[in-house]
Structure formats: C-alpha cells, structure tokens
Amino acid sequence: MTKELWINLPVKDVKRSRNFFTAIGFSFKNSPGGNTETSAALVVGSKGIIVMLFEEKQIRHFMQNELTDTSTSNEVMLSFDAESPEEVDEVARKVEAAGGVVFAQPADIQGWMYGCAFTDPDGHRWNSLYMNPEKMPK
C-alpha cells in the first residue's frame, strides 16, 4: 500500500529554486536522485512530505504532456501550516526578500485562520496558513 507521497513540480532553474526555498526556511533531503543539477527534494513539514523540483525538460519527459504556463494559469496551490500568525508574517517577509511575490498579504480568513499566499520564482502558488483550533467552527 502507499507509504509516501511525492509532489512533482517543474522549475526553470533548480539552483534558483533551491536558493529561494532555503531563504524562506525550507530544507532539502539528500538522497540518490534527490539533489542534482536537474532535481531537488524539498522537504515540507514534520512528516517530511517531499516536493520534487524537476527541471522543466526533465519533468516534461516524465509527464509526457505540456506544462502549465504559470503566468496565466495554475493546476494546484500547495498549502503548509504555520505555528502562529507571527510565523505567517515571517514567511511573507522572507518570500519577498527572496524574490517571491506575495499576492495575498497576511490576513485573517473566516475568523479562525490567518494566512498569506505567494508565488515561487516559477509562478507556483503556495499558501502559509495558521489555523486557530479554539476558533474553528464546530
């Protein structure tokens, strides 16, 4: 049965992406095939979900299909949790300092969440979100 999940994303420049995600606080897994000139294994969260960043030419070969033009459309938004509203604010600051674009500034959402949304250098959309369990709807 399924034991792990990997999310695969195309990137134009693996080194640039590695630098961006490192600057905003993520790490990378050193594994065979996980960190090369054309791929990088981005670790997300305490469960160690891997987002594989593949050079566009390489992932296009795997997917056997055209890639989404992230300047006009997206297929997915990747969301990760934050431990506090302050951490969301910090993520937003780091994203902007690292050259990303915060397209939804940190704000309260539905009275029980606080989050921001941004694009990485390749236009993939990400969401940092703090959920307050005391204010969650019952």
HELIX and SHEET records of a PDB file:
HELIX    1   1 VAL A   14  ALA A   23  1                                  10    
HELIX    2   2 GLU A   56  MET A   63  1                                   8    
HELIX    3   3 PRO A   85  ALA A   97  1                                  13    
SHEET    1   A 4 TRP A   6  VAL A  11  0                                        
SHEET    2   A 4 ILE A  49  GLU A  55  1                                        
SHEET    3   A 4 SER A  39  VAL A  44 -1                                        
SHEET    4   A 4 SER A  27  PHE A  28 -1                                        
SHEET    1   B 4 MET A  77  ASP A  81  0                                        
SHEET    2   B 4 ARG A 125  MET A 131  1                                        
SHEET    3   B 4 MET A 113  THR A 119 -1                                        
SHEET    4   B 4 VAL A 101  ILE A 109 -1                                        
END                                                                             
